[in-house]
Amino acid sequence: MDTSHLIESTAKNHLFQTLKQCHNHRVSIYYYVLNITIFLLFVSITGIILYYCNKYKLSDVDKKRKMYKDQQYVLSKIRYFQEERKQNDNQMSNITQLPFT
């Protein structure tokens, strides 16, 4: 029994190949759009990060002020521990290094 077909096999093959080419073309366009979007997102995030790093960068005067403040903090701690050591030395006997009672 011969089954009837609505279209010829060559027309069917031509339509199939055309649809296949359309699909491949559409997929390649999607890849281009996706790659361009990811690139633009990367560039914008990098630009924002660089902008904020430059905007909030300390000036030379602020750097010197911060360094001076840090140095004063360290010196105050050194003085504190030296005075504490002197007080402990004053409270101890010179011979045995035992504290007075």
N, CA, C and O atoms as a Tinker XYZ file with bonds, in Angstrom:
   404  protein
     1  N      0.821000   -1.168000    0.000000    73     2
     2  CA     0.000000    0.000000    0.000000    64     1     3
     3  C      0.877000    1.248000    0.000000    63     2     4     5
     4  O      1.807000    1.404000    0.792000    81     3
     5  N      0.544000    2.077000   -0.883000    73     3     6
     6  CA     1.300000    3.312000   -1.018000    64     5     7
     7  C      0.563000    4.411000   -0.268000    63     6     8     9
     8  O     -0.591000    4.724000   -0.560000    81     7
     9  N      1.275000    5.003000    0.729000    73     7    10
    10  CA     0.639000    6.087000    1.478000    64     9    11
    11  C      0.852000    7.388000    0.721000    63    10    12    13
    12  O      1.904000    7.616000    0.124000    81    11
    13  N     -0.147000    8.214000    0.757000    73    11    14
    14  CA    -0.038000    9.478000    0.033000    64    13    15
    15  C      0.644000   10.528000    0.910000    63    14    16    17
    16  O      0.401000   10.605000    2.114000    81    15
    17  N      1.478000   11.314000    0.298000    73    15    18
    18  CA     2.177000   12.388000    0.988000    64    17    19
    19  C      1.632000   13.712000    0.472000    63    18    20    21
    20  O      1.283000   13.831000   -0.702000    81    19
    21  N      1.561000   14.704000    1.349000    73    19    22
    22  CA     1.015000   15.990000    0.950000    64    21    23
    23  C      2.012000   16.813000    0.142000    63    22    24    25
    24  O      1.616000   17.600000   -0.718000    81    23
    25  N      3.324000   16.633000    0.419000    73    23    26
    26  CA     4.338000   17.354000   -0.344000    64    25    27
    27  C      5.385000   16.368000   -0.831000    63    26    28    29
    28  O      5.525000   15.264000   -0.304000    81    27
    29  N      6.103000   16.791000   -1.836000    73    27    30
    30  CA     7.146000   15.930000   -2.377000    64    29    31
    31  C      8.321000   15.861000   -1.408000    63    30    32    33
    32  O      8.485000   16.724000   -0.545000    81    31
    33  N      9.114000   14.848000   -1.561000    73    31    34
    34  CA    10.258000   14.674000   -0.664000    64    33    35
    35  C     11.300000   15.769000   -0.889000    63    34    36    37
    36  O     11.955000   16.182000    0.068000    81    35
    37  N     11.475000   16.247000   -2.112000    73    35    38
    38  CA    12.448000   17.318000   -2.348000    64    37    39
    39  C     11.988000   18.630000   -1.717000    63    38    40    41
    40  O     12.804000   19.379000   -1.181000    81    39
    41  N     10.696000   18.909000   -1.775000    73    39    42
    42  CA    10.169000   20.128000   -1.142000    64    41    43
    43  C     10.291000   20.008000    0.375000    63    42    44    45
    44  O     10.625000   20.969000    1.068000    81    43
    45  N     10.013000   18.812000    0.869000    73    43    46
    46  CA    10.143000   18.574000    2.311000    64    45    47
    47  C     11.596000   18.765000    2.747000    63    46    48    49
    48  O     11.862000   19.387000    3.775000    81    47
    49  N     12.521000   18.236000    1.975000    73    47    50
    50  CA    13.939000   18.373000    2.291000    64    49    51
    51  C     14.363000   19.844000    2.224000    63    50    52    53
    52  O     15.128000   20.306000    3.070000    81    51
    53  N     13.871000   20.577000    1.225000    73    51    54
    54  CA    14.200000   21.998000    1.090000    64    53    55
    55  C     13.668000   22.787000    2.294000    63    54    56    57
    56  O     14.387000   23.627000    2.835000    81    55
    57  N     12.445000   22.540000    2.716000    73    55    58
    58  CA    11.877000   23.223000    3.886000    64    57    59
    59  C     12.664000   22.886000    5.153000    63    58    60    61
    60  O     12.924000   23.758000    5.981000    81    59
    61  N     13.034000   21.631000    5.291000    73    59    62
    62  CA    13.800000   21.216000    6.466000    64    61    63
    63  C     15.146000   21.935000    6.509000    63    62    64    65
    64  O     15.551000   22.422000    7.565000    81    63
    65  N     15.842000   22.008000    5.379000    73    63    66
    66  CA    17.138000   22.686000    5.331000    64    65    67
    67  C     16.987000   24.189000    5.595000    63    66    68    69
    68  O     17.832000   24.788000    6.261000    81    67
    69  N     15.922000   24.794000    5.080000    73    67    70
    70  CA    15.681000   26.220000    5.309000    64    69    71
    71  C     15.417000   26.483000    6.788000    63    70    72    73
    72  O     15.959000   27.433000    7.353000    81    71
    73  N     14.597000   25.658000    7.412000    73    71    74
    74  CA    14.321000   25.808000    8.844000    64    73    75
    75  C     15.586000   25.591000    9.674000    63    74    76    77
    76  O     15.797000   26.264000   10.683000    81    75
    77  N     16.410000   24.665000    9.252000    73    75    78
    78  CA    17.664000   24.405000    9.952000    64    77    79
    79  C     18.588000   25.621000    9.865000    63    78    80    81
    80  O     19.212000   25.994000   10.858000    81    79
    81  N     18.681000   26.239000    8.687000    73    79    82
    82  CA    19.502000   27.435000    8.530000    64    81    83
    83  C     18.951000   28.596000    9.363000    63    82    84    85
    84  O     19.717000   29.346000    9.968000    81    83
    85  N     17.637000   28.742000    9.393000    73    83    86
    86  CA    17.025000   29.802000   10.209000    64    85    87
    87  C     17.345000   29.595000   11.685000    63    86    88    89
    88  O     17.653000   30.545000   12.405000    81    87
    89  N     17.269000   28.348000   12.122000    73    87    90
    90  CA    17.579000   28.046000   13.522000    64    89    91
    91  C     19.043000   28.374000   13.830000    63    90    92    93
    92  O     19.332000   29.006000   14.846000    81    91
    93  N     19.957000   27.955000   12.973000    73    91    94
    94  CA    21.384000   28.237000   13.192000    64    93    95
    95  C     21.654000   29.739000   13.195000    63    94    96    97
    96  O     22.446000   30.227000   14.001000    81    95
    97  N     21.001000   30.468000   12.302000    73    95    98
    98  CA    21.174000   31.918000   12.254000    64    97    99
    99  C     20.654000   32.562000   13.541000    63    98   100   101
   100  O     21.306000   33.444000   14.099000    81    99
   101  N     19.497000   32.131000   14.006000    73    99   102
   102  CA    18.920000   32.674000   15.240000    64   101   103
   103  C     19.817000   32.369000   16.442000    63   102   104   105
   104  O     20.009000   33.235000   17.296000    81   103
   105  N     20.363000   31.168000   16.522000    73   103   106
   106  CA    21.246000   30.797000   17.626000    64   105   107
   107  C     22.518000   31.639000   17.590000    63   106   108   109
   108  O     22.993000   32.076000   18.638000    81   107
   109  N     23.074000   31.873000   16.409000    73   107   110
   110  CA    24.283000   32.697000   16.327000    64   109   111
   111  C     23.984000   34.136000   16.755000    63   110   112   113
   112  O     24.819000   34.764000   17.406000    81   111
   113  N     22.824000   34.664000   16.407000    73   111   114
   114  CA    22.443000   36.009000   16.860000    64   113   115
   115  C     22.313000   36.029000   18.378000    63   114   116   117
   116  O     22.760000   36.980000   19.019000    81   115
   117  N     21.711000   35.004000   18.961000    73   115   118
   118  CA    21.598000   34.928000   20.423000    64   117   119
   119  C     22.979000   34.919000   21.077000    63   118   120   121
   120  O     23.184000   35.567000   22.103000    81   119
   121  N     23.922000   34.191000   20.491000    73   119   122
   122  CA    25.276000   34.152000   21.047000    64   121   123
   123  C     25.932000   35.528000   20.989000    63   122   124   125
   124  O     26.571000   35.955000   21.951000    81   123
   125  N     25.775000   36.221000   19.865000    73   123   126
   126  CA    26.344000   37.567000   19.763000    64   125   127
   127  C     25.730000   38.505000   20.791000    63   126   128   129
   128  O     26.447000   39.257000   21.453000    81   127
   129  N     24.421000   38.468000   20.930000    73   127   130
   130  CA    23.742000   39.343000   21.894000    64   129   131
   131  C     24.196000   39.006000   23.311000    63   130   132   133
   132  O     24.462000   39.909000   24.104000    81   131
   133  N     24.286000   37.730000   23.634000    73   131   134
   134  CA    24.723000   37.315000   24.967000    64   133   135
   135  C     26.162000   37.766000   25.233000    63   134   136   137
   136  O     26.453000   38.296000   26.305000    81   135
   137  N     27.052000   37.565000   24.277000    73   135   138
   138  CA    28.454000   37.958000   24.470000    64   137   139
   139  C     28.602000   39.467000   24.604000    63   138   140   141
   140  O     29.371000   39.938000   25.442000    81   139
   141  N     27.884000   40.226000   23.797000    73   139   142
   142  CA    27.956000   41.688000   23.893000    64   141   143
   143  C     27.398000   42.159000   25.225000    63   142   144   145
   144  O     27.954000   43.071000   25.837000    81   143
   145  N     26.310000   41.555000   25.684000    73   143   146
   146  CA    25.719000   41.931000   26.971000    64   145   147
   147  C     26.682000   41.644000   28.116000    63   146   148   149
   148  O     26.860000   42.482000   29.000000    81   147
   149  N     27.299000   40.481000   28.108000    73   147   150
   150  CA    28.253000   40.132000   29.168000    64   149   151
   151  C     29.456000   41.073000   29.122000    63   150   152   153
   152  O     29.945000   41.493000   30.171000    81   151
   153  N     29.935000   41.409000   27.935000    73   151   154
   154  CA    31.067000   42.335000   27.808000    64   153   155
   155  C     30.707000   43.712000   28.353000    63   154   156   157
   156  O     31.486000   44.305000   29.099000    81   155
   157  N     29.534000   44.225000   27.988000    73   155   158
   158  CA    29.111000   45.539000   28.486000    64   157   159
   159  C     28.925000   45.524000   29.999000    63   158   160   161
   160  O     29.260000   46.499000   30.672000    81   159
   161  N     28.402000   44.444000   30.531000    73   159   162
   162  CA    28.238000   44.319000   31.980000    64   161   163
   163  C     29.604000   44.321000   32.669000    63   162   164   165
   164  O     29.783000   44.988000   33.689000    81   163
   165  N     30.550000   43.592000   32.128000    73   163   166
   166  CA    31.902000   43.548000   32.692000    64   165   167
   167  C     32.557000   44.926000   32.650000    63   166   168   169
   168  O     33.152000   45.363000   33.635000    81   167
   169  N     32.449000   45.611000   31.510000    73   167   170
   170  CA    33.055000   46.940000   31.370000    64   169   171
   171  C     32.403000   47.926000   32.330000    63   170   172   173
   172  O     33.097000   48.740000   32.940000    81   171
   173  N     31.087000   47.867000   32.475000    73   171   174
   174  CA    30.410000   48.812000   33.371000    64   173   175
   175  C     30.768000   48.550000   34.830000    63   174   176   177
   176  O     30.989000   49.501000   35.580000    81   175
   177  N     30.832000   47.303000   35.249000    73   175   178
   178  CA    31.207000   46.994000   36.635000    64   177   179
   179  C     32.650000   47.426000   36.895000    63   178   180   181
   180  O     32.944000   48.003000   37.941000    81   179
   181  N     33.545000   47.150000   35.953000    73   179   182
   182  CA    34.938000   47.575000   36.106000    64   181   183
   183  C     35.039000   49.096000   36.170000    63   182   184   185
   184  O     35.800000   49.633000   36.975000    81   183
   185  N     34.282000   49.788000   35.334000    73   183   186
   186  CA    34.281000   51.248000   35.347000    64   185   187
   187  C     33.766000   51.807000   36.657000    63   186   188   189
   188  O     34.325000   52.770000   37.180000    81   187
   189  N     32.705000   51.218000   37.197000    73   187   190
   190  CA    32.149000   51.681000   38.477000    64   189   191
   191  C     33.160000   51.476000   39.599000    63   190   192   193
   192  O     33.345000   52.356000   40.439000    81   191
   193  N     33.808000   50.327000   39.615000    73   191   194
   194  CA    34.807000   50.045000   40.662000    64   193   195
   195  C     35.965000   51.037000   40.569000    63   194   196   197
   196  O     36.397000   51.576000   41.587000    81   195
   197  N     36.465000   51.281000   39.373000    73   195   198
   198  CA    37.574000   52.229000   39.214000    64   197   199
   199  C     37.151000   53.648000   39.583000    63   198   200   201
   200  O     37.944000   54.395000   40.156000    81   199
   201  N     35.931000   54.026000   39.267000    73   199   202
   202  CA    35.438000   55.361000   39.610000    64   201   203
   203  C     35.392000   55.543000   41.122000    63   202   204   205
   204  O     35.857000   56.558000   41.640000    81   203
   205  N     34.833000   54.560000   41.834000    73   203   206
   206  CA    34.743000   54.686000   43.288000    64   205   207
   207  C     36.120000   54.626000   43.951000    63   206   208   209
   208  O     36.353000   55.302000   44.953000    81   207
   209  N     37.024000   53.828000   43.405000    73   207   210
   210  CA    38.387000   53.794000   43.965000    64   209   211
   211  C     39.063000   55.151000   43.807000    63   210   212   213
   212  O     39.772000   55.599000   44.708000    81   211
   213  N     38.853000   55.796000   42.690000    73   211   214
   214  CA    39.463000   57.098000   42.458000    64   213   215
   215  C     38.761000   58.186000   43.269000    63   214   216   217
   216  O     39.409000   59.121000   43.740000    81   215
   217  N     37.464000   58.075000   43.432000    73   215   218
   218  CA    36.697000   59.103000   44.136000    64   217   219
   219  C     37.037000   59.130000   45.620000    63   218   220   221
   220  O     37.179000   60.206000   46.200000    81   219
   221  N     37.169000   57.970000   46.236000    73   219   222
   222  CA    37.387000   57.894000   47.680000    64   221   223
   223  C     38.857000   57.718000   48.049000    63   222   224   225
   224  O     39.168000   57.338000   49.178000    81   223
   225  N     39.757000   57.988000   47.119000    73   223   226
   226  CA    41.185000   57.892000   47.396000    64   225   227
   227  C     41.594000   59.061000   48.288000    63   226   228   229
   228  O     41.163000   60.194000   48.072000    81   227
   229  N     42.428000   58.780000   49.293000    73   227   230
   230  CA    42.864000   59.827000   50.212000    64   229   231
   231  C     43.839000   60.770000   49.514000    63   230   232   233
   232  O     44.688000   60.342000   48.732000    81   231
   233  N     43.700000   62.060000   49.811000    73   231   234
   234  CA    44.642000   63.033000   49.262000    64   233   235
   235  C     45.945000   62.955000   50.057000    63   234   236   237
   236  O     46.018000   62.268000   51.076000    81   235
   237  N     46.966000   63.659000   49.588000    73   235   238
   238  CA    48.268000   63.628000   50.266000    64   237   239
   239  C     48.171000   64.204000   51.671000    63   238   240   241
   240  O     48.805000   63.696000   52.596000    81   239
   241  N     47.382000   65.260000   51.836000    73   239   242
   242  CA    47.218000   65.871000   53.160000    64   241   243
   243  C     46.524000   64.892000   54.104000    63   242   244   245
   244  O     46.921000   64.752000   55.261000    81   243
   245  N     45.487000   64.217000   53.610000    73   243   246
   246  CA    44.784000   63.246000   54.449000    64   245   247
   247  C     45.677000   62.061000   54.804000    63   246   248   249
   248  O     45.606000   61.541000   55.917000    81   247
   249  N     46.522000   61.631000   53.857000    73   247   250
   250  CA    47.444000   60.526000   54.138000    64   249   251
   251  C     48.430000   60.907000   55.238000    63   250   252   253
   252  O     48.696000   60.124000   56.150000    81   251
   253  N     48.970000   62.129000   55.139000    73   251   254
   254  CA    49.920000   62.581000   56.158000    64   253   255
   255  C     49.236000   62.711000   57.510000    63   254   256   257
   256  O     49.809000   62.354000   58.540000    81   255
   257  N     48.008000   63.225000   57.506000    73   255   258
   258  CA    47.261000   63.376000   58.752000    64   257   259
   259  C     46.991000   62.009000   59.390000    63   258   260   261
   260  O     47.131000   61.848000   60.603000    81   259
   261  N     46.607000   61.036000   58.576000    73   259   262
   262  CA    46.343000   59.689000   59.091000    64   261   263
   263  C     47.627000   59.052000   59.617000    63   262   264   265
   264  O     47.611000   58.414000   60.669000    81   263
   265  N     48.744000   59.218000   58.896000    73   263   266
   266  CA    50.013000   58.661000   59.342000    64   265   267
   267  C     50.444000   59.299000   60.661000    63   266   268   269
   268  O     50.932000   58.603000   61.552000    81   267
   269  N     50.269000   60.615000   60.795000    73   267   270
   270  CA    50.625000   61.304000   62.039000    64   269   271
   271  C     49.758000   60.798000   63.197000    63   270   272   273
   272  O     50.255000   60.580000   64.302000    81   271
   273  N     48.473000   60.617000   62.938000    73   271   274
   274  CA    47.567000   60.109000   63.974000    64   273   275
   275  C     47.981000   58.703000   64.413000    63   274   276   277
   276  O     47.985000   58.402000   65.606000    81   275
   277  N     48.329000   57.845000   63.454000    73   275   278
   278  CA    48.780000   56.490000   63.783000    64   277   279
   279  C     50.084000   56.513000   64.581000    63   278   280   281
   280  O     50.251000   55.743000   65.526000    81   279
   281  N     50.994000   57.390000   64.203000    73   279   282
   282  CA    52.262000   57.495000   64.936000    64   281   283
   283  C     52.022000   57.961000   66.367000    63   282   284   285
   284  O     52.651000   57.456000   67.297000    81   283
   285  N     51.122000   58.916000   66.551000    73   283   286
   286  CA    50.818000   59.401000   67.895000    64   285   287
   287  C     50.188000   58.298000   68.742000    63   286   288   289
   288  O     50.457000   58.201000   69.939000    81   287
   289  N     49.367000   57.482000   68.132000    73   287   290
   290  CA    48.754000   56.366000   68.850000    64   289   291
   291  C     49.826000   55.382000   69.318000    63   290   292   293
   292  O     49.809000   54.946000   70.469000    81   291
   293  N     50.753000   55.034000   68.435000    73   291   294
   294  CA    51.817000   54.086000   68.786000    64   293   295
   295  C     52.701000   54.671000   69.884000    63   294   296   297
   296  O     53.055000   53.970000   70.832000    81   295
   297  N     53.056000   55.941000   69.767000    73   295   298
   298  CA    53.896000   56.577000   70.788000    64   297   299
   299  C     53.185000   56.641000   72.140000    63   298   300   301
   300  O     53.821000   56.459000   73.179000    81   299
   301  N     51.882000   56.897000   72.140000    73   299   302
   302  CA    51.151000   56.934000   73.413000    64   301   303
   303  C     51.141000   55.555000   74.074000    63   302   304   305
   304  O     51.247000   55.455000   75.296000    81   303
   305  N     51.016000   54.504000   73.285000    73   303   306
   306  CA    51.057000   53.149000   73.848000    64   305   307
   307  C     52.442000   52.841000   74.409000    63   306   308   309
   308  O     52.554000   52.232000   75.472000    81   307
   309  N     53.488000   53.251000   73.714000    73   307   310
   310  CA    54.854000   53.025000   74.203000    64   309   311
   311  C     55.059000   53.757000   75.525000    63   310   312   313
   312  O     55.599000   53.184000   76.472000    81   311
   313  N     54.633000   55.018000   75.597000    73   311   314
   314  CA    54.765000   55.788000   76.843000    64   313   315
   315  C     53.982000   55.138000   77.979000    63   314   316   317
   316  O     54.459000   55.065000   79.112000    81   315
   317  N     52.789000   54.673000   77.670000    73   315   318
   318  CA    51.961000   54.036000   78.696000    64   317   319
   319  C     52.667000   52.808000   79.275000    63   318   320   321
   320  O     52.717000   52.639000   80.493000    81   319
   321  N     53.204000   51.963000   78.420000    73   319   322
   322  CA    53.856000   50.749000   78.909000    64   321   323
   323  C     55.172000   51.060000   79.622000    63   322   324   325
   324  O     55.544000   50.351000   80.557000    81   323
   325  N     55.876000   52.097000   79.203000    73   323   326
   326  CA    57.094000   52.490000   79.918000    64   325   327
   327  C     56.761000   52.988000   81.319000    63   326   328   329
   328  O     57.447000   52.633000   82.277000    81   327
   329  N     55.726000   53.798000   81.452000    73   327   330
   330  CA    55.324000   54.284000   82.776000    64   329   331
   331  C     54.833000   53.140000   83.654000    63   330   332   333
   332  O     55.113000   53.110000   84.853000    81   331
   333  N     54.119000   52.223000   83.077000    73   331   334
   334  CA    53.642000   51.074000   83.849000    64   333   335
   335  C     54.820000   50.234000   84.325000    63   334   336   337
   336  O     54.815000   49.746000   85.455000    81   335
   337  N     55.820000   50.061000   83.484000    73   335   338
   338  CA    57.001000   49.304000   83.877000    64   337   339
   339  C     57.766000   50.021000   84.991000    63   338   340   341
   340  O     58.271000   49.373000   85.908000    81   339
   341  N     57.856000   51.336000   84.922000    73   339   342
   342  CA    58.517000   52.102000   85.983000    64   341   343
   343  C     57.775000   51.946000   87.302000    63   342   344   345
   344  O     58.397000   51.796000   88.354000    81   343
   345  N     56.471000   51.981000   87.252000    73   343   346
   346  CA    55.686000   51.804000   88.477000    64   345   347
   347  C     55.902000   50.413000   89.054000    63   346   348   349
   348  O     56.028000   50.256000   90.268000    81   347
   349  N     55.944000   49.415000   88.201000    73   347   350
   350  CA    56.188000   48.054000   88.681000    64   349   351
   351  C     57.594000   47.922000   89.259000    63   350   352   353
   352  O     57.789000   47.233000   90.260000    81   351
   353  N     58.571000   48.575000   88.639000    73   351   354
   354  CA    59.941000   48.533000   89.153000    64   353   355
   355  C     60.034000   49.228000   90.507000    63   354   356   357
   356  O     60.777000   48.777000   91.379000    81   355
   357  N     59.302000   50.302000   90.694000    73   355   358
   358  CA    59.312000   51.022000   91.965000    64   357   359
   359  C     58.670000   50.206000   93.085000    63   358   360   361
   360  O     59.030000   50.350000   94.253000    81   359
   361  N     57.741000   49.372000   92.730000    73   359   362
   362  CA    57.053000   48.581000   93.743000    64   361   363
   363  C     57.812000   47.308000   94.105000    63   362   364   365
   364  O     57.458000   46.643000   95.078000    81   363
   365  N     58.828000   46.960000   93.358000    73   363   366
   366  CA    59.574000   45.731000   93.631000    64   365   367
   367  C     60.873000   46.049000   94.354000    63   366   368   369
   368  O     61.442000   47.133000   94.221000    81   367
   369  N     61.315000   45.076000   95.116000    73   367   370
   370  CA    62.598000   45.191000   95.806000    64   369   371
   371  C     63.715000   45.071000   94.780000    63   370   372   373
   372  O     63.597000   44.311000   93.820000    81   371
   373  N     64.792000   45.810000   94.975000    73   371   374
   374  CA    65.898000   45.789000   94.023000    64   373   375
   375  C     66.721000   44.514000   94.115000    63   374   376   377
   376  O     67.345000   44.114000   93.132000    81   375
   377  N     66.736000   43.882000   95.250000    73   375   378
   378  CA    67.581000   42.709000   95.427000    64   377   379
   379  C     66.897000   41.454000   94.896000    63   378   380   381
   380  O     67.483000   40.715000   94.105000    81   379
   381  N     65.679000   41.215000   95.320000    73   379   382
   382  CA    65.022000   39.954000   94.985000    64   381   383
   383  C     63.976000   40.075000   93.896000    63   382   384   385
   384  O     63.440000   39.061000   93.447000    81   383
   385  N     63.679000   41.251000   93.471000    73   383   386
   386  CA    62.645000   41.496000   92.465000    64   385   387
   387  C     61.281000   40.974000   92.904000    63   386   388   389
   388  O     60.451000   40.596000   92.076000    81   387
   389  N     61.062000   40.958000   94.214000    73   387   390
   390  CA    59.764000   40.580000   94.761000    64   389   391
   391  C     59.013000   41.849000   95.143000    63   390   392   393
   392  O     59.638000   42.819000   95.572000    81   391
   393  N     57.708000   41.869000   95.001000    73   391   394
   394  CA    56.960000   43.086000   95.344000    64   393   395
   395  C     56.940000   43.324000   96.853000    63   394   396   397
   396  O     56.990000   42.381000   97.643000    81   395
   397  N     56.867000   44.595000   97.238000    73   395   398
   398  CA    56.728000   44.953000   98.650000    64   397   399
   399  C     55.327000   44.620000   99.114000    63   398   400   401
   400  O     54.367000   44.652000   98.345000    81   399
   401  N     55.238000   44.296000  100.409000    73   399   402
   402  CA    53.910000   44.053000  100.972000    64   401   403
   403  C     53.566000   45.082000  102.004000    63   402   404
   404  O     52.482000   45.034000  102.586000    81   403
